[in-house]
Structure formats: structure tokens, C-alpha cells
Amino acid sequence: MSRLDGQRVAITGAAGGLGAPVAQRLRDAGAYVTGIDRGPCSACDETIVTDLSDDAALAALVDRLGSATPDILVNIAGVMRFGLHETQPIEALALCYRVNLLVPAVLARAVAAPMRARGSGQIVNIGSVLGSIPYPWFAAYSSSKAGLAALSQSLRRELIGSGVGVTHINPRAARTPFNNGEVNRFLEITKMAADEPDWVADRIAAAILGKRETVNIGAMERVYAALNAISPRIIDNGLTAQIKRARAEFC
């Protein structure tokens, strides 16, 4: 018997470059997977086709998850914003914060009470290393993912003893269409690591199966995140050369 046999999993962003392999791994572990995305998810048992940027669609999804609450909710859907913060359109910033932070908060709210009532459940939020090591040119994305980390930790503490767990996972960049040409160029000139989606999906699935609380993918990233929390100036100094190269390219 698989550890997820008979369990129902709902995954936002399930048709994406990272969501699809995660969905497939959880199906392989025996779960019945419902994808939530703007288009069909071939790796899922069924798909809820919806637009998380639309208020009415989000409200309908909240009602559905509240009445037919999955055993595991996985928030993967995200929006990337790259470039100088001063150049970002207001509507683009609003979408970034909505999908990356508001939507996971709203969906966690929808499932928390039913999960608590039955005494079991798991809420999984996929963050980013850029949430714990905020990067220039990623101000909105980094701050939205930092907020997701705080949301995850707060929920975990609220739900201690209820049978409901909260898992927060911070991947590094992955080689998916989520990154546009400018982001890929930034990764190249700054020599930032980018992982294969299947490799990342393996680690996300293992964290879910293991009911881990916080997982930071990448050994050096874990060190840098700890340093940034203790002494941000060390990271400032360490990023000087990268920032210089990026300014020459993007400013």
C-alpha cells in the first residue's frame, strides 16, 4: 500500500512546468490528484479549470474546497516579476502578490477549518529561495514569497495539535517556462543555480510524503538564508559582483 493510497490531493498550478511532475509523483504514490489551473493538467486525475486572478472564480473555488476538502492542498501556482521595482506596472505587482500570497492564504483559510474538524490534513506551500534571500530585480516576487514563508509558519503554529500539518518548501530556480528570457539571462550572468524540474519535483514529493515542516533546497542556499537572517550585510557584500553585472545588462 502506498502512503497516499485513498488520499485526495488538490494542486494549484498543476499544469505548469513544476506542478505537472509533482502531480505525477503524488499520483504514483497512490493519491487521487485534482489539478487547479487555467488549462487541463494531463498528469492529474481531474482538473478544475479556473482563473485565480478572478475574484468570482476564486470564490467558487473556495466554496468547492470548503465543501469537498482534500486531504492535502498544494499551492504551487505562482507569478514571476523581474526587473527594477520602479518599472513594474501596478497591475502586475497586484497580480504577483495576489497569486503568490493572497491565493494561498485564501485557499488555506478554506481548508483549515474542515481539516481541523476531521483531525487530519496537510497544507503545502511552495515558496522560493528568493523569499529567504531577497534578490534585486525580484523585489515583488521575493517579498511575496517571504510573506508565504510567514504565512506557513503562522499556520503551522495555529494548527499544532490539531492533526493538520503545514509544509513549506523553498526550491531554487528551476528550468521551466516560468522563467522568461530576461530571467534566464540573469541566472546566466549571475551564475545562479537552476535545477531540472524532475529533480525539484522529487524533493517536493518527498517533503510532502514525509510531512516535513520546512525544506530549503540547496546546501549553499541554506547557508546563505541563515546568514541573511543573522547579518544581511554579509549577503549585501556577497552580491556586489552579481549586482554589478546585472546593472550592466539590465539598467
ABEGO torsion letter per residue (X at the ends): XBAABGBBBBBBGAABAAAAAAAAAAAAAGBBBBBBBABBBAABABBBBBBAABAAAAAAAAAAAAABBBABBBBABBBBBBEBAAABBAAAAAAAAAAAAAAAAAAAAAAAAAAAAAGBEBBBBBBBAAAABBBBGAAAAAAAAAAAAAAAAAAAAAABGAGBBBBBBBBBBBBBAABBAAAAAAAAAAGBBBBBAAAAAAAAAAAAAAGBABBBBEAAAAAAAAAAAABAAAAAAAAAAAAAAAAAAAX
